[in-house]
Amino acid sequence: MNIKKNAAAIVILLSLFSSAHAVNAYVDQFISFKDAVGNNAVAFGNNGTLTAPPAEVVNPNIILGAPTAAQWVSVPTDYSAVYGFNGKNATEGLDIYYVDAGALSNVSVWGKLNVADAWTKIGSVTEGAPTGSTYNPVSSFLSLAGTGLSAVSQVMIRGTDVAGWSPGFDLMGVQGRGMMAAPVPEPETYALMGLGLIALLVKRRRQVDAS
């Protein structure tokens, strides 16, 4: 019984330690795609085929996960696309992915931590210039520093200027940096966790030696 208890305690300590360390993650939740007056809208973009220029009807959730070449959602002027992180919050900032050979269209990027919170502007992004036809994803990083946001769980991409042949800013993905599933323990907590783990291992070793 003691062995099982010790093993369970070690597993809990290790899980707490690992969950407190920040990682990066892409949005994995589509929330809404709305037009300039706030109604649900049909999204245009490309499904990865490039067979229907300048755009075809797409499902806004095609940008969930890691970006894929020639696959995007176009966000027109005053339209908004909202995505979220399921069960985690970005604490450092956001990487906004867009088409490398775009049309220099712009968007503003907004975030909030809780559903009931007001949106806070994080920054703006301009997509790539129309220099080719590879349509690969490139990104710009927007830091949360100075925004008043400690973390975000939802991200809104709002079109501000359409400059080219595409219906809008060609959004290919959103990645959060410093993802946290739980508050970060204080340094003293780390020390206690480490001491507890060492004590359990020493106790287990003594039990083995005694047997």
N, C-alpha and C positions, 0 to 999 in steps of 0.2 A: 504493500500500500504506500509506504514512504517513497519507494522508487517512482511510482506513478505520480504521486503528488509533486515530487521534485521535477520530474520530466515536464509535467503540466506547467509548473511555475516558470521553468526555463523557456518553454514555448511562448508563454505570455510575455515575458520580459523581452524576448527577441522580436516578437511581433510589434510590441510598443516601440522598440528602438527603431525598427525598420520603417514603420508607418510615419515616424516623425521626420524622416529624411525626405527632402524635396526631390521630386522627379518632374519630368516634362510629360505632357499628355495632350492629345488632340481633342477637340470638342467631340462628344459622342451622343449629343442630344439635339435634335432639331426642334425648335419651339414655334417659330412663326416666320412667315414671309408676307409683308403687307405693302400696299401701295401708298401713294402720297396722302390719301385721306384716311388711312388706317384700316382699310378692308383687306381681307385675305386676297392674295393675288397669285396669278399664274407666273411661274418663274421660267425665264429663258436662259439659255447658256449652251453648254455642249456636253454630251454624254461620253465623250472620248473618241468619237468617230470623225468629227470634222466633215460630215457629209451634208450638212444643211446650213451653210453660211447665210447670213451672219450669225444666226442662232436658232436653236430648236427648244421646244418645251422640255424642261428637265424637272426632276424631283429635287427640291432644295437640300434633301439629306444626302445627295451624292458627294458632298464635300466632307462628310463625317469621316474621321480617321485621317490617315496620312494622305497628303495630296497626290493626285495622279495626273500625269501629263494629259493635256487636251480635255480636261474634265473640270468644268467650273459652273458657277451660278452667277449670272450678271445682275448687279444691283443698280437699277436706274436712279436718277436724281429723285430724292425725297422718298424713295422706297427704303424699307428696312428689313434686314434678315437677322433673326435672333437665334443663337445657339447656346448650348450649355454644357457644363461638365457634370456628369452624373456622380454625385457623392464626393466630389473633390472641389477644391478651390485653387485658383491660380494666385500665388502670393507675390510673384516678382514682376510679371508682365505677360505680354502676348506677342506671338509671332503671327503676322497676318500674311497669308500666302496668296499670290495673284499670278496672272499670266506674265511671263517674261516679255513676250512680244505683244503687249497690250495696246492701249490707245491713250495713255496718260489720263485716264479717268480717275476721279478722287472719291474717297469715302471718309467719313468720320467714324471713329471707333469708340463705343461706349461700354461701360460695364457696371455691374452691381453685384452685391454679395447675396442679398436676400430678395425673394420674389417681390416683397412689398416695398423695397427700397426704390428711391428715384434713380434714374440713370445718371451716371457721371461720365463726362467726356474724358477719354484717356489720350486721344491724339488723332492724327489724320494720316492717311496713306495714299500715295499716288502710284498707280500701276506702271508697269514697264512701257517703254516707248515701242512703237511698231517697227521693229528692226528686223523681223524675220517671221518664220512660220513654224517654229518648233513647239510653241505653247507649253513650255515647261514651267513648273512652279518655282517662284523665287519669293523671298519674304522680307518684311520689314519688322523690326522689333519695337514695341511700344512698352515702356516701363511704367509701372504703377507709381513710381516715386514722384512725389509732388502733386499727385491727383487727389489725395485725401482718402484713397481706397487702400485698405490693408489686404484685400483679396477680392476676387470676383468669381462668381459661379455661373454668371450669364454674360454673354457678349452680344452687343447689337452693332451690326455693320449698316451704316446709313449712307446712301448715295448722296453726293453733293455736287458732282459735275460729270456729265457724260461728254467725252471728247472725241469719240471715234465711231467705227462701224458697229461695234458691239452695243447692245441695248444699255449697258452700264459697266460699272467696275467689275472685272472678271475675278470673282472670289474663288480661290481653290482650296482654302483650308484655314483653320485657326488652331494654333497650339498655345497652350498655357505653360508658363515656366514657373517652377517652384510649386508644384502641385502638392497640396496637403489634405489629407483625409481627417486630420485631427490637429489640435493646437500643438505647437512645438514645446516640448518640456524645457524647463530652465536647466542650466548647467548642473545645478545641484541634483536635479532629478536624474540626469544621466549618470552622475557619480553614484547615487544610491542604487540605480539599476545595475551598474557594473559590479558594485560591492555585493549586492544580493546574488547575482549570477555566480560570482567567484565563491561565495559562501556555500551555495548549493552544490557546486562542483566539488569543493573540498569535502563537504559532508558525505557526498556520494562516494568519493574515493576512500574515505575512512571506513565506510560501511563495507565496501568491497574488500579492503585489506583485512578487516576484522573477520570476515567470513572465510 
